[in-house]
Amino acid sequence: MRKEIVINGNDITSTINFHQEIARMLSFPGYYDNTLDSLLDCLNTYIDPKLTIHWTSHNTSKAYLGHEFDQIIEVFQMIKGYHPEFEYHLN
């Protein structure tokens, strides 16, 4: 069964805010430390790869996060390379 989550880009105004929100939505383990390395690790090993992330209003988040937004998307791309069934959509 595929799990789907929605990240509301209007609510993501900092990288810490992003990490806190995704950790909450996906029930990341306690060792998650709000870093890209930890995001990669949790998505790669802890979460069922049959996951779809819908990031609505992503342009709002991108305006706040700048280059850090691109780095998060790079992590998503890496996970897609490891687990082709993983999906993300920027709306």
MOHUFEN-V548672 format. One record per pair of residues at least 4 apart in sequence whose C-alpha atoms are under 7 Angstrom apart, sorted by the first residue. I is the first residue (numbers start at 1). J is the second residue. If there is no record, write none. Layout:
i->{I | I}
j->{J | J}
This chain:
i->{2 | 2 | 3 | 3 | 3 | 4 | 4 | 4 | 5 | 5 | 5 | 6 | 6 | 6 | 6 | 7 | 7 | 7 | 8 | 8 | 8 | 8 | 9 | 9 | 9 | 9 | 9 | 9 | 10 | 10 | 10 | 12 | 12 | 12 | 13 | 13 | 13 | 13 | 14 | 14 | 14 | 15 | 15 | 16 | 16 | 17 | 18 | 19 | 19 | 20 | 21 | 22 | 23 | 23 | 24 | 28 | 28 | 32 | 33 | 34 | 35 | 36 | 36 | 37 | 38 | 39 | 40 | 40 | 41 | 42 | 42 | 43 | 43 | 44 | 49 | 49 | 49 | 50 | 50 | 51 | 51 | 52 | 52 | 52 | 53 | 53 | 53 | 54 | 54 | 54 | 55 | 55 | 55 | 56 | 56 | 57 | 58 | 58 | 58 | 59 | 60 | 61 | 62 | 62 | 65 | 67 | 68 | 69 | 70 | 71 | 72 | 73 | 74 | 75 | 76 | 77 | 78 | 79 | 80 | 80 | 80}
j->{50 | 51 | 50 | 51 | 52 | 51 | 52 | 53 | 52 | 53 | 54 | 53 | 54 | 55 | 56 | 54 | 55 | 56 | 12 | 55 | 56 | 57 | 55 | 56 | 57 | 58 | 60 | 61 | 57 | 60 | 61 | 17 | 18 | 61 | 17 | 61 | 64 | 65 | 18 | 64 | 65 | 19 | 65 | 20 | 34 | 21 | 22 | 23 | 34 | 24 | 25 | 26 | 27 | 28 | 28 | 32 | 42 | 38 | 38 | 38 | 39 | 40 | 72 | 41 | 42 | 43 | 44 | 75 | 45 | 46 | 47 | 47 | 79 | 79 | 83 | 85 | 86 | 85 | 86 | 86 | 87 | 86 | 87 | 88 | 87 | 88 | 89 | 88 | 89 | 90 | 89 | 90 | 91 | 90 | 91 | 91 | 62 | 90 | 91 | 63 | 64 | 65 | 66 | 69 | 69 | 71 | 72 | 73 | 74 | 75 | 76 | 77 | 78 | 79 | 80 | 81 | 82 | 83 | 84 | 86 | 87}
